[in-house]
Amino acid sequence: MKKINYTLAAIFLCASIGFAQNKPADLTVQMWVETNASVPFIKLNWVADSSFLGYKIYRKAKGAVSWGTAKATLLKNAISWTDSSAKVGEAYEYYVRRAVGSTTASGFVYSGIEVPPIDFRGRMLIVADNTVTDSLKNEIDRFAMDLRGDGWMVHQVNVSPNDKVDTVKQKIIDLYNQYPKELKTVLLLGRIPVPYSGDIAPDGHPDHKGAWPTDGYYGDVFDYDGNWTDYIKKTTVASRSENRNVPGDGKFDQDYFPTELELEIGRVDMAKMTAFGETEIQLLKHYLDKNHDYRKHITLTESKAIIDDNFGYMGGEAFASNAWRNFPVLVGKDNYVAADYFGTLRNPTNPYTWSYGTGGGWYTSASGVGNTDSFNVGPTNGIFTLLFGSYFGDWDSDNNFLRAPLAAPQSTCLTNAWVGRPWWTFHHMGLGENIGYSAIVSQNNDGIYSPQYSFFLQYIHIALMGDPSLRMFPIDPVNAVSLNKSHGGAFVDLSWDASTDAVLGYHIYRSDSLFGKYERISKNPVNGTTYTDARPNKGNTCYMVRAARIEQSPSGSYYNMSEGTFTTAIQIDSVDWQGITTPQTLAFSIYPNPAQSILNVYLPERNGSIPVLRIVDATGRLVSEQNLTNAALQQISIANLSQGIYIVKISNGEQVALSKLVVN
């Protein structure tokens, strides 16, 4: 891991950079993406800036540790680049570097074309404060089911706020050792003991130099013995006693994460947040309620972002460049603006998806943005918030400004992070990743996503407030899934109420218990609101239904799915399968494909019913429906369809089949 030591002098006196531009946006390449599946390509677009010498384009696989050699070198007037080697179903990371002299601007995007759905996201551990679990049992149980509905296997351990941090960590390690390849994410819920480490001052203030909170300690679970020590650092200059660090006091010595972290960590902690006039349990309940409402798409959001920057260029650190770099690939080229934080987020009917605010700070405020009490004045409608300023990055303090958006009952905010020292990267979320992945990538970043100016890479203070499993673009789930046995008890028939969103169809999952691991049994999205499982598992069986659509985000296209809706268990007895006929997939073909105005449909077999042909667009909207004739080969007109990708669905009694159609 690359370790860079920044002195206090470097923090306060950033070197003058010989560059005429002086806005944080100048250090970014603000990008958005277009994709095509018929003739596959990924096109990177960006805001023009001819003051630079030119561009270099890099591509790598997700998780690769190097960008390698440039894929292309472009002149300064370039505004786009097309990757014609991209393949449907694969995802790539791109880095666009713009340069003038020694100064660079950067942009990152995680992109792909119709990237397949993620059925199983891994295992998630809820580490819960045992003083609140009884009062919040219903809310925690609901939260765990929401997680299962998004593809997580869920575990829970309860700990005491008075436990030692190594006791809590051992519980996490025990589960990691059981599932080293599957345990991905940990939520610290309630007053989970807070680890401290180091002799650092990421905000540059000598009276704040010492140990800072480090939840990343809980994410270092592989080969960690001896990495976290408590016999070296001796620093007592900090104003807060919590920041003072002497040998043997239970606070660690490390300034940096000693190794790369293995687990994504997020914290929802309402202790010492008395400004909101409610108990810790009440504030936790509010958070879990609004978390549920966001996941189930009860809380409707706008794909917009605002940036409230009260620092500016800062000699090249340009804290707000985090927002100017990340937001375009998350909300789109026309949907992010510089604006007042509270003045903007109090106005929209629907919450903004992203917001960033930065200014000179205190434990409870950021100058030009607001303070903890500002969240009490009225609703603050934003989901993913980023804040930066002095002092409050040390978040384990009374009425702390970094935790305030999560605690505020009138706020829709679900996550927050201290983003500026170092830079963070969120671009993976544009293609369906959860924010915990962004956190761990930012914690482990050795410079691959921060080519210049980013101080404090891999320092122990980097942390995420909020639920790390959250992701963008929620879909309205299905309702009222019911099931019945048929064919003498050998089959299971499912039915449900459709999603109110435009969707491509529905995926069906099956498990041997409500809390077990669900496997997808539908190869393609199911048209309509019924499904027959012709080979159910014998014994106890549960099902889950998820709405699916092709999400066309500013980063690319991928199969996005709603939270799952579950059935109760059904008992499948031992069955003699001999003589039971499994419904067969309907065979048909269409050509030419791509097509323009006329489509040939070949349907060689039918069961006597009148076949119905439906065409839906990429969002699931029905654009054509007609009954077919008895002829095996027939032509239909598609002259009214615009260019794009569609799904052709033919229903013939109980038989249904799908095929992709490209119109050009």
MISEMAR-140279 format. One line per 10 residues: number of its first residue (from 1); their letters; for each residue x, y, z of C-alpha. Coordinates in Angstrom, 2 decimals. Each point is the difference from the previous one (the first is absolute). Layout:
! MISEMAR-140279
NUM = a = X:Y:Z | ...
//
This chain:
! MISEMAR-140279
1 = mkkinytlaa = 0.00:0.00:0.00 | 1.33:3.41:-0.92 | 0.48:2.21:3.05 | 0.44:3.73:-0.40 | 0.79:2.12:3.05 | -1.33:3.57:-0.12 | 1.41:2.48:2.49 | -2.08:2.71:1.60 | 1.88:2.57:-2.08 | -1.16:-1.71:-3.17
11 = iflcasigfa = -3.54:-0.03:1.29 | -0.13:3.69:0.74 | 2.20:1.28:-2.84 | -0.90:-1.85:-3.16 | 2.59:0.69:-2.70 | -0.91:2.51:-2.66 | -0.85:-1.74:-3.25 | 0.84:1.71:-3.29 | -3.44:-0.26:-1.50 | -2.34:2.79:-1.03
21 = qnkpadltvq = -3.26:-1.71:0.89 | -1.03:0.04:3.64 | -3.29:-1.82:0.53 | -0.41:-3.52:1.42 | -1.84:-1.04:-3.16 | 3.17:0.79:-1.98 | 1.67:-3.06:1.54 | -2.71:-2.32:-1.26 | -1.17:-1.55:-3.23 | -3.78:0.09:0.33
31 = mwvetnasvp = -1.25:-3.06:-1.87 | -3.11:-1.84:-1.06 | -0.42:-3.09:-2.15 | -2.01:-1.25:-2.97 | -0.22:-3.73:-0.80 | -1.34:-2.14:-2.83 | -0.69:-3.73:0.08 | -0.78:-0.78:-3.66 | 3.38:1.16:-1.27 | 1.73:0.01:3.38
41 = fiklnwvads = 1.80:3.12:1.10 | 0.52:2.19:3.07 | 0.34:3.68:-0.76 | 1.60:2.25:2.61 | -1.08:3.63:-0.19 | 1.33:2.91:2.03 | -0.28:3.73:0.51 | 2.32:1.73:-2.47 | 3.08:1.88:1.23 | 2.56:0.94:-2.66
51 = sflgykiyrk = 2.34:1.73:2.47 | 1.63:-3.39:0.58 | 2.52:-1.62:-2.33 | -1.96:-3.17:-0.64 | -1.44:-3.18:1.40 | 1.05:-3.55:0.76 | -2.57:-2.77:0.39 | 0.63:-3.07:2.17 | -2.09:-3.11:0.60 | 0.30:-2.79:2.53
61 = akgavswgta = -2.03:-2.78:1.56 | -1.74:0.75:3.26 | 2.38:-0.73:2.83 | 3.16:0.09:-2.14 | 2.82:1.85:1.77 | 1.41:1.82:-3.03 | -1.40:1.94:-2.95 | 2.69:-1.30:-2.34 | 0.78:1.82:-3.23 | -2.36:2.52:-1.52
71 = katllknais = -2.69:-1.28:-2.37 | -0.01:3.31:-1.86 | 1.65:3.43:-0.12 | -2.21:2.88:-1.16 | 0.47:3.64:-0.92 | -1.17:2.81:2.28 | -3.21:0.70:-1.94 | -1.29:-3.55:0.48 | -3.35:-0.35:1.79 | -0.53:-3.77:-0.23
81 = wtdssakvge = 1.58:-3.38:-0.63 | -1.67:-3.24:-1.08 | 1.10:-3.45:1.17 | -1.09:-2.32:-2.80 | 1.68:-3.00:1.61 | -2.45:-0.02:2.93 | -2.12:-3.15:0.24 | -3.63:-0.35:1.02 | -0.30:-1.31:3.55 | 3.46:1.13:1.12
91 = ayeyyvrrav = 0.95:2.97:2.18 | 3.12:2.16:-0.11 | 1.55:2.89:1.89 | 1.19:3.00:-2.00 | 2.36:2.78:1.00 | 0.15:3.15:-2.11 | 3.06:2.15:0.71 | 0.24:3.57:-1.24 | 3.36:1.75:0.31 | 1.77:3.34:-0.26
101 = gsttasgfvy = 3.58:0.03:1.16 | 0.22:-1.73:3.39 | -3.67:0.58:0.79 | -2.58:-2.67:-0.72 | -3.75:-0.28:0.07 | -1.62:-3.39:0.43 | -3.30:-1.75:-0.51 | -1.05:-3.58:0.76 | -2.96:-2.12:-1.02 | -1.04:-3.62:0.46
111 = sgievppidf = -1.90:-0.92:-3.14 | -1.48:-2.93:-1.88 | -2.68:-1.10:-2.44 | -2.93:-1.95:1.44 | 2.11:-1.36:2.84 | -1.74:-3.07:1.51 | -1.92:0.23:3.29 | 1.67:-0.66:3.35 | -2.06:-2.71:1.67 | 2.22:-0.59:3.04
121 = rgrmlivadn = 1.84:3.00:1.42 | 1.71:-1.87:2.82 | -0.45:-0.24:3.73 | -0.63:3.01:2.21 | 0.48:0.12:3.75 | -2.05:2.28:2.25 | 1.96:0.72:3.17 | -2.73:1.31:2.27 | 0.11:1.87:3.30 | -1.66:-2.36:2.52
131 = tvtdslknei = -1.54:2.93:1.89 | -2.27:0.84:-2.95 | -0.76:-3.35:-1.64 | -3.08:-0.82:2.09 | -1.61:3.39:-0.64 | 0.84:-0.12:-3.72 | -0.63:-3.70:-0.65 | -2.72:0.59:-2.60 | 2.00:2.65:-1.84 | 3.19:-2.09:0.00
141 = drfamdlrgd = -1.87:-3.10:-1.19 | -1.58:2.06:-2.81 | 3.41:1.39:-0.93 | 1.45:-3.51:-0.15 | -2.81:-1.09:-2.35 | 0.61:3.06:-2.18 | 3.64:-1.05:-0.25 | -0.98:-3.53:-0.97 | -2.27:1.46:-2.63 | 3.01:1.74:-1.55
151 = gwmvhqvnvs = 2.05:-3.17:-0.22 | 1.82:-0.04:3.35 | 0.29:-2.86:2.47 | -0.39:1.65:3.40 | 1.62:-0.78:3.34 | -0.31:1.83:3.31 | 2.08:0.12:3.16 | -0.79:2.13:3.03 | 2.72:1.74:2.03 | 0.13:2.33:2.97
161 = pndkvdtvkq = 1.01:3.66:-0.32 | 2.41:-0.79:2.85 | 1.79:-2.81:-1.84 | 3.60:0.47:-1.03 | 0.54:0.63:-3.71 | 2.03:-3.19:-0.40 | -2.91:-2.00:1.46 | -2.33:1.46:-2.62 | 2.53:-0.59:-2.75 | 0.40:-3.64:0.97
171 = kiidlynqyp = -3.70:-0.58:-0.60 | 0.43:1.43:-3.50 | 3.10:-2.13:-0.59 | -1.83:-3.14:1.12 | -2.64:0.49:-2.70 | 2.63:0.99:-2.58 | 1.88:-3.23:0.68 | -3.20:-1.94:-0.72 | -0.69:1.86:-3.24 | 3.28:1.61:-1.15
181 = kelktvlllg = -1.15:0.36:-3.60 | -3.57:1.04:0.74 | 0.04:2.37:2.98 | 0.27:3.44:-1.60 | -1.72:2.60:2.14 | -0.52:0.95:3.65 | -2.47:2.49:1.46 | 0.74:1.32:3.48 | -3.48:0.77:1.35 | -0.29:2.01:3.19
191 = ripvpysgdi = 2.75:0.87:2.48 | 2.59:-2.51:-1.17 | 3.40:0.58:1.73 | 2.08:2.54:-1.94 | 3.63:-0.86:-0.84 | 2.50:2.89:0.03 | 3.46:0.08:-1.56 | 2.93:2.15:-1.06 | 1.57:3.38:0.52 | -1.57:1.89:-2.88
201 = apdghpdhkg = -1.75:3.26:-0.82 | -1.67:-0.44:-3.40 | -1.69:3.40:0.42 | 3.35:1.71:0.67 | -0.71:1.29:3.51 | 2.74:-0.55:2.65 | -2.58:-0.12:2.82 | -1.67:-2.87:-1.83 | 3.12:-2.10:-0.51 | -0.13:-3.47:1.48
211 = awptdgyygd = -2.13:-3.14:-0.21 | -3.09:0.13:-2.24 | -2.89:-2.49:-0.23 | 0.77:-2.89:-2.35 | -2.86:-2.33:-0.85 | 2.30:-1.40:-2.69 | 1.60:-1.98:2.84 | -3.05:-2.27:-0.14 | 0.52:-0.57:-3.72 | 3.57:-1.29:0.37
221 = vfdydgnwtd = -0.68:-3.68:0.70 | 2.53:-2.02:-1.99 | 3.49:-0.59:1.34 | -0.37:2.99:2.30 | 1.98:-1.28:3.00 | 2.57:2.57:1.09 | -1.19:2.64:-2.46 | -1.80:2.08:2.65 | 2.31:0.93:2.87 | -0.32:2.12:3.14
231 = yikkttvasr = 3.46:0.71:1.33 | 1.56:2.71:-2.20 | -2.02:3.19:-0.34 | 0.04:2.57:2.76 | -1.94:3.15:-0.84 | -1.92:2.13:2.48 | -0.36:3.36:-1.77 | -3.56:-0.48:-1.23 | -2.79:2.00:1.62 | -2.32:-3.01:0.19
241 = senrnvpgdg = 1.10:-2.74:2.36 | -1.27:-2.57:-2.49 | 2.75:1.04:-2.44 | 2.86:-0.34:2.47 | 1.96:-3.18:-0.52 | 2.54:-1.59:2.34 | 1.36:-3.56:0.19 | -2.34:-2.55:1.55 | -3.15:2.15:-0.09 | -1.87:-2.20:-2.48
251 = kfdqdyfpte = 0.55:2.42:-2.89 | 2.14:-1.27:-2.82 | 3.22:1.43:-1.44 | -0.70:-0.27:-3.73 | -0.47:3.12:-2.15 | -0.70:-2.09:-3.11 | -1.99:-3.16:-0.48 | 2.77:-2.56:0.46 | -1.33:-2.23:-2.80 | -2.77:0.21:-2.55
261 = leleigrvdm = -3.40:-0.42:1.62 | -2.10:-3.07:-0.82 | -3.43:1.14:1.18 | -2.25:2.96:-0.79 | -0.96:1.75:3.24 | -2.82:2.47:0.65 | -1.26:1.46:3.27 | -3.44:1.21:1.12 | 0.65:1.45:3.46 | -2.39:2.46:1.67
271 = akmtafgete = 1.82:0.27:3.33 | 0.61:3.54:1.28 | -2.33:1.55:-2.62 | -2.12:1.87:2.56 | -0.62:2.99:-2.30 | -2.92:-1.87:-1.57 | -1.97:-0.27:3.23 | -0.67:-3.74:-0.25 | 1.52:-3.10:1.52 | 2.67:-2.02:-1.70
281 = iqllkhyldk = -2.52:-2.79:-0.61 | -2.49:2.40:-1.59 | 2.68:1.40:-2.32 | 1.08:-3.50:-1.02 | -3.62:-0.87:-0.72 | -0.38:3.06:-2.22 | 3.11:-1.04:-1.92 | -1.18:-3.58:-0.55 | -3.41:1.27:-1.11 | 1.40:2.35:-2.63
291 = nhdyrkhitl = 2.47:-2.68:-1.11 | -2.94:-2.35:-0.64 | -1.95:2.69:-1.84 | 2.92:0.71:-2.34 | 0.60:-3.67:-0.77 | -3.66:-0.67:-0.74 | -0.20:3.13:-2.20 | -2.55:1.55:2.33 | 2.38:2.96:0.17 | 0.21:1.25:-3.58
301 = teskaiiddn = 3.27:1.63:-1.01 | 1.22:2.39:-2.68 | 3.14:-0.88:-1.92 | 1.61:3.30:0.93 | 2.95:1.27:2.05 | 1.09:3.30:1.53 | 3.44:1.32:0.95 | 0.43:2.65:2.71 | 3.71:0.87:-0.02 | 1.35:2.58:2.43
311 = fgymggeafa = 3.70:-0.86:-0.40 | 0.74:0.29:-3.71 | 3.27:-1.01:-1.63 | 2.13:-0.12:3.19 | 3.30:-0.10:-1.84 | -1.02:-3.09:-1.92 | -1.56:-2.14:2.73 | -3.37:1.16:-1.31 | -2.13:-1.98:2.43 | -3.20:0.49:-2.00
321 = snawrnfpvl = 1.63:-1.63:-3.03 | -1.25:-3.21:1.64 | -3.52:1.08:-0.87 | 0.78:1.41:-3.46 | 1.79:-3.24:-0.90 | -2.49:-2.52:1.42 | -3.41:1.56:-0.56 | -0.18:0.11:-3.85 | 0.32:-3.79:-0.38 | -2.58:-0.50:2.77
331 = vgkdnyvaad = -2.78:2.48:-0.86 | 0.76:1.16:-3.55 | 1.55:2.96:-1.76 | -2.81:2.49:0.59 | -1.04:-1.02:3.50 | 2.68:1.39:2.33 | 0.41:3.63:0.98 | 1.77:2.31:2.42 | -2.61:1.09:2.54 | -0.70:0.66:3.67
341 = yfgtlrnptn = -0.14:-3.24:1.98 | -3.02:0.51:2.24 | -1.70:2.52:-2.27 | -0.06:-2.61:-2.77 | -0.70:-3.19:1.94 | -3.00:1.49:1.81 | -1.81:0.87:-3.23 | -0.41:-3.12:-2.19 | -3.10:-2.15:0.26 | 2.23:-3.04:-0.43
351 = pytwsygtgg = 3.43:-0.32:1.61 | 3.12:0.65:-2.05 | 2.15:-3.09:-0.34 | 3.36:1.68:0.80 | 1.23:3.11:1.78 | 3.37:1.42:1.00 | 0.76:2.81:2.44 | 3.33:1.33:1.16 | 1.26:2.94:2.06 | 2.09:0.92:3.01
361 = gwytsasgvg = -1.30:-2.18:2.78 | -0.54:-0.79:3.65 | -1.27:-3.20:1.60 | -3.57:1.12:-0.67 | 0.25:2.15:-3.14 | 1.51:0.88:-3.36 | 0.24:3.69:-0.89 | -2.27:0.98:-2.88 | -1.82:-3.33:0.18 | -1.72:-0.12:3.41
371 = ntdsfnvgpt = 0.15:-1.74:3.34 | -1.56:-2.90:1.85 | -2.97:2.14:1.04 | -0.66:0.77:-3.68 | -1.24:-3.57:-0.40 | -2.66:0.74:2.65 | -1.49:3.01:-1.80 | -1.75:-1.91:-2.78 | 0.24:-3.00:-2.31 | 3.31:-0.61:-1.75
381 = ngiftllfgs = -0.71:-1.97:-3.15 | 3.17:-1.79:-1.05 | 1.00:-3.67:0.09 | 3.80:-0.26:-0.35 | 1.72:2.98:1.66 | 3.69:0.96:0.05 | 1.28:2.68:2.39 | 3.45:1.40:0.70 | 1.52:2.51:2.41 | 2.21:0.21:3.06
391 = yfgdwdsdnn = -0.64:-1.99:3.18 | -3.25:-1.84:-0.78 | 1.84:-2.74:-1.92 | 0.80:-1.16:3.53 | -3.57:-1.25:0.17 | -0.13:-1.49:3.52 | -1.01:3.30:1.64 | -3.16:1.58:1.38 | -2.55:1.00:-2.66 | 2.59:-0.62:-2.68
401 = flraplaapq = -0.69:1.60:-3.39 | 1.00:-3.12:-1.97 | -2.56:-2.17:1.81 | -2.68:2.70:0.13 | -1.61:-0.68:-3.42 | -0.56:-3.63:0.96 | -1.38:0.89:3.43 | -2.38:2.76:-1.11 | -3.58:-1.37:-0.01 | -0.97:2.42:-2.80
411 = stcltnawvg = 2.96:-0.90:-2.20 | -0.13:-2.71:-2.68 | 3.80:-0.33:0.10 | 1.23:-3.58:0.36 | 3.79:0.29:-0.33 | 2.71:2.60:0.56 | 3.78:0.15:-0.27 | 2.78:2.51:0.65 | 1.14:0.43:-3.60 | 2.94:2.25:-0.86
421 = rpwwtfhhmg = 2.99:-1.42:1.84 | 0.38:-2.38:-1.71 | -2.00:0.00:-3.23 | -2.68:-2.67:-0.20 | -1.25:-1.93:-3.00 | -3.69:-0.85:-0.48 | -0.09:-0.70:-3.74 | -0.70:-3.74:0.43 | -3.47:0.85:1.34 | -1.04:1.16:-3.47
431 = lgenigysai = -0.09:-3.64:-1.09 | -1.75:-1.42:3.06 | 2.67:-0.36:2.69 | -0.81:0.74:3.65 | 1.55:2.97:1.79 | 1.99:-2.26:2.33 | 2.02:-1.05:-3.02 | 0.77:3.68:-0.64 | 1.12:0.34:3.61 | 2.41:-2.92:-0.03
441 = vsqnndgiys = 1.44:1.00:-3.39 | 0.60:3.48:1.41 | 1.58:-1.41:3.16 | 2.31:-2.30:-1.97 | 0.78:2.56:-2.71 | 3.78:0.23:-0.43 | -0.19:2.68:-2.68 | -1.59:-1.86:-2.89 | -3.11:2.23:0.32 | 1.82:3.09:1.27
451 = pqysfflqyi = 2.78:0.78:-2.43 | 0.77:3.41:1.51 | -0.63:2.27:3.02 | -1.91:-2.45:2.20 | 1.44:0.04:3.51 | -0.37:-2.69:2.67 | -0.45:-3.05:-2.22 | -0.65:-3.14:2.09 | -0.08:1.91:3.30 | -1.94:-1.63:2.82
461 = hialmgdpsl = -2.67:2.74:0.28 | -1.74:-0.89:-3.31 | -3.48:-1.25:0.91 | -3.60:-0.30:-1.18 | -2.96:1.10:2.07 | -3.12:-1.93:-0.97 | -1.09:-3.31:-1.49 | 2.78:-1.28:-2.29 | -2.32:-2.26:-2.03 | -2.01:2.86:-1.54
471 = rmfpidpvna = 0.12:0.57:-3.74 | -1.56:2.32:-2.57 | -3.05:-0.35:-2.27 | -2.57:-1.82:2.18 | -2.95:-1.64:-1.80 | -3.52:-0.39:1.30 | -0.29:-3.64:1.14 | -2.83:-2.41:-0.70 | -2.76:-0.52:2.53 | -2.08:-2.83:1.39
481 = vslnkshgga = 1.85:-3.08:-1.27 | -2.21:-3.07:0.40 | 0.64:-3.67:-0.77 | -1.95:-3.20:-0.47 | 0.75:-3.59:-0.85 | -1.14:-1.41:-3.34 | 0.34:-3.19:-2.07 | -0.76:-2.18:2.99 | 2.31:1.94:2.26 | 3.02:-0.39:-2.26
491 = fvdlswdast = 0.13:3.59:-1.31 | -0.13:3.36:1.76 | -1.91:2.87:-1.62 | 0.97:3.53:1.01 | -1.84:3.25:-0.68 | 0.59:3.59:1.06 | -1.09:3.58:-0.45 | 2.15:1.79:-2.55 | 2.56:2.67:0.79 | -1.32:3.50:-0.64
501 = davlgyhiyr = 3.30:0.88:-1.72 | 0.79:-0.68:-3.64 | 1.84:-3.33:0.11 | 1.20:-2.63:-2.43 | -1.47:-2.86:2.01 | 0.56:-1.98:3.18 | 2.57:-2.43:1.34 | -0.95:-2.88:2.27 | 2.20:-1.32:2.81 | -0.32:-3.08:2.18
511 = sdslfgkyer = 1.37:-1.05:3.39 | -0.52:-2.81:2.50 | -0.80:2.55:2.73 | -1.11:3.61:0.34 | 3.43:0.97:1.31 | 2.04:-2.24:-2.28 | 1.99:0.66:-3.15 | -2.24:0.69:-2.99 | 0.86:-1.38:-3.44 | -1.46:1.49:-3.17
521 = isknpvngtt = -2.12:-2.53:-1.92 | -1.20:2.27:-2.82 | 2.50:0.15:-2.86 | -1.58:3.08:-1.56 | -2.30:2.64:1.50 | -3.52:-1.40:0.23 | -2.68:1.77:-2.00 | -3.25:0.53:1.86 | -0.69:-0.64:3.67 | -0.07:-3.80:0.24
531 = ytdarpnkgn = 2.60:-2.74:0.02 | -0.10:-3.79:0.39 | 2.87:-1.79:1.71 | -0.13:-3.42:-1.63 | 2.83:-1.48:2.05 | -0.29:1.45:3.52 | 2.29:-1.22:2.73 | -1.52:-2.74:2.10 | -0.59:1.01:3.58 | -0.27:3.54:1.28
541 = tcymvraari = 0.15:2.56:-2.84 | -0.22:3.81:-0.11 | -0.02:2.36:-2.96 | 0.99:3.59:-0.71 | -1.06:2.16:-2.96 | 2.00:3.02:-1.22 | -0.89:2.48:-2.72 | 2.74:0.50:-2.61 | 0.85:2.63:-2.58 | 2.94:1.11:-2.08
551 = eqspsgsyyn = 1.23:3.08:1.87 | 1.42:2.57:-2.40 | 2.06:2.16:2.33 | 2.49:2.76:-0.85 | 2.66:-2.70:0.47 | -1.38:-2.69:-2.32 | -2.69:-2.68:0.00 | -0.53:-2.92:2.36 | -2.77:-2.29:1.21 | -1.35:1.64:3.13
561 = msegtfttai = -2.41:-1.71:2.37 | -2.42:1.05:2.67 | -0.01:-1.19:3.55 | -1.50:-3.47:0.21 | -3.46:-0.87:1.24 | -0.21:-3.33:1.82 | -2.54:-2.77:0.33 | -0.72:-2.07:3.04 | 1.38:-3.52:0.00 | -1.73:-2.81:-1.86
571 = qidsvdwqgi = 0.56:-3.69:0.65 | 0.72:-2.12:-3.08 | -0.52:-3.69:0.65 | 1.85:-2.83:-1.69 | -1.43:-0.26:-3.51 | 0.11:-2.68:-2.67 | 1.08:2.14:-2.96 | -0.69:-2.70:-2.58 | -2.70:1.09:-2.38 | 0.08:3.65:1.06
581 = ttpqtlafsi = 0.73:2.24:-2.95 | 2.07:3.10:0.63 | -1.20:3.09:-1.90 | 2.30:0.47:-2.96 | 1.51:3.23:-1.19 | -1.81:1.27:-3.05 | 2.23:-0.18:-3.09 | -0.06:2.93:-2.40 | 2.42:2.15:-1.96 | 0.02:3.51:-1.44
591 = ypnpaqsiln = 1.96:1.45:-2.91 | 1.61:2.14:-1.25 | 1.54:1.14:3.26 | 0.93:2.86:0.02 | -3.17:0.99:-1.86 | -1.43:3.22:-1.38 | -3.68:0.00:-1.03 | -1.03:-3.65:-0.51 | 0.59:-2.92:2.37 | -0.44:-3.66:-0.95
601 = vylperngsi = -1.33:-2.22:2.77 | 0.39:-3.78:-0.28 | -2.11:-2.01:2.46 | 0.01:-3.66:-1.10 | -2.08:-1.48:2.85 | -2.94:1.11:2.09 | -2.45:-1.61:2.42 | -3.23:1.18:-1.60 | -0.13:3.37:1.74 | 0.32:3.25:-1.91
611 = pvlrivdatg = 3.61:1.20:0.41 | 0.38:3.57:1.26 | 3.09:2.02:-0.92 | 1.06:2.89:2.20 | 2.96:2.33:-0.41 | 1.36:1.97:2.95 | 2.80:2.55:0.08 | 3.08:-0.10:2.22 | -1.92:1.47:2.95 | -2.78:-2.60:-0.23
621 = rlvseqnltn = -2.57:2.32:-1.65 | -2.39:-1.82:-2.36 | 0.34:1.54:-3.49 | -1.82:-2.57:-2.16 | -2.48:-2.84:0.51 | -1.80:-2.15:-2.58 | -1.47:-3.46:-0.51 | 1.88:-2.21:-2.45 | -1.66:-2.16:-2.66 | 0.16:-3.77:-0.47
631 = aalqqisian = 2.80:0.28:-2.54 | 3.38:-1.29:1.15 | 1.75:2.92:-1.71 | -1.47:3.48:-0.02 | 1.09:3.60:-0.27 | -0.77:2.87:2.34 | 0.67:3.69:-0.41 | 2.39:1.74:2.40 | 0.16:3.25:-1.96 | -1.33:1.92:2.98
641 = lsqgiyivki = 2.93:-1.03:2.23 | 2.93:2.35:0.45 | 3.58:-1.24:0.01 | 0.94:-1.93:3.09 | -0.14:-3.32:1.82 | -3.29:-1.81:0.64 | -1.23:-3.29:1.38 | -2.43:-2.09:-2.08 | -2.26:-2.17:2.15 | -2.29:-2.69:-1.43
651 = sngeqvalsk = -2.63:-1.61:2.21 | -1.81:-3.15:-1.12 | -2.22:-1.22:2.79 | 2.29:-0.95:2.88 | 3.10:0.24:-2.16 | 2.04:3.21:-0.15 | 3.24:0.81:-1.82 | 2.20:3.09:-0.32 | 2.44:1.30:-2.58 | 2.01:3.22:-0.25
661 = lvvn = -0.67:2.20:-3.03 | 2.21:2.81:-1.27 | -1.65:2.67:-2.15 | 2.28:2.24:-2.06
//
